[in-house]
Amino acid sequence: MSIRITDSVTWVGKKDWELRDFHGMEYSTHRGSSYNSYLVRDEKVALIDTVWQPFAEEFVENLKKEIDLKEIDYIIINHGEIDHSGALPELMREIPETPIYCTRNGARSIKGHYHQDWNFVEVKTGDRLSLGKKELIFIEARMLHWPDSMFCYLTGENILFSNDAFGQHYATEFFFNDEVDQAELYQESIKYYANILTPFSSFVRKKIEEFVSLNLPLSMICTSHGIIWRDNPLQIVEQYMEWADDYQEDQITLIYDTMWNGTRRMAEAIAAGIREAKPEMTVKLYNTGRTDKNDVITEVFKSKAIVVGSPTINRGILTSIAAILEEIRGLEFKNKKAAAFGCYGWSGESVKMITGLLGECGMTLINDGLRTLWNPDPASIARCVEFGKEIAAAVD
Ligand code: FEO
């Protein structure tokens, strides 16, 4: 399948309806994804990015229906990760001399993946490639989201090909942002930012400011995953600036796992205390043993504070809580408060351990946490409610 996007740009990518996890099991893709590849025709022809390796053969066969491969003058690889470069081996078997334009790190990455010495042309920010009447302008986008990432901009059509940035893992029958369910689009966009781009927020801000300073008109943002932004494309740029600025909503999120429901009952009582003290605050609860971790991370991203609970087991904490805290540590959330809780029967280390891990995550600790011996009795539940009120009072 190919779809004409503008007079000179044709989408030649692949919609992956079945994909349910990405980066191994690191990212859940409830709505699938797409690998967007674009053919740009002028006096010269450029192919921008390819698709993931399992679809390489299908991609090349499809591309042959659109164009004689020998008419492709340039291949642009904005990012070497294999969901975009994966069809290169199949493609380069057919047109082995075609130059591949990428950053220096892009060439390192592609060589590292495929061990082929193809005809690489390394580009830097501001370099231009004439296609005839139109030009491609290259813009390095280091750490958006890998060291090799770059954007390219098509003059005349005023299109930014942004690769991973501004994307979503979202397979839909549609191609443009104004055609899809807006709630789904927002959810997939914020999940993508929260789980992939959060650690690089300072780079996001600088890169957007740099792009804006170039004063290039913008008609469309063609991402490499999900939909194309054609209706007010600046809306996602402005949204990224907001998310990159230590984004928060009036939300406190409780994250817990439980063995015999004691820690769950504590969580519910703490939530009741927060609601009683601050009715305007959104309070959400997630059992990490039963909830998709990327969905939980998206809620952490939106929160002013998180309250994390686990009972004590084997002088430690339940593994789903250990896993989500490791995820949170790596994402380097800024300006968030936190506290720990949990019940215990014997040694009772979990609250101290979680408190320590929250500190390593860069969270501002509200207190030393709350632990409850055995299953909480009415007095313990009342302490949990008061603990919730203390947390609410600490969050503006
Ligand atoms: Fe869509 Fe970083 O690959």
Residues whose N, C-alpha, C, O or C-beta is under 5 A from the ligand:
A	BS01	FEO	E81 D83 D164
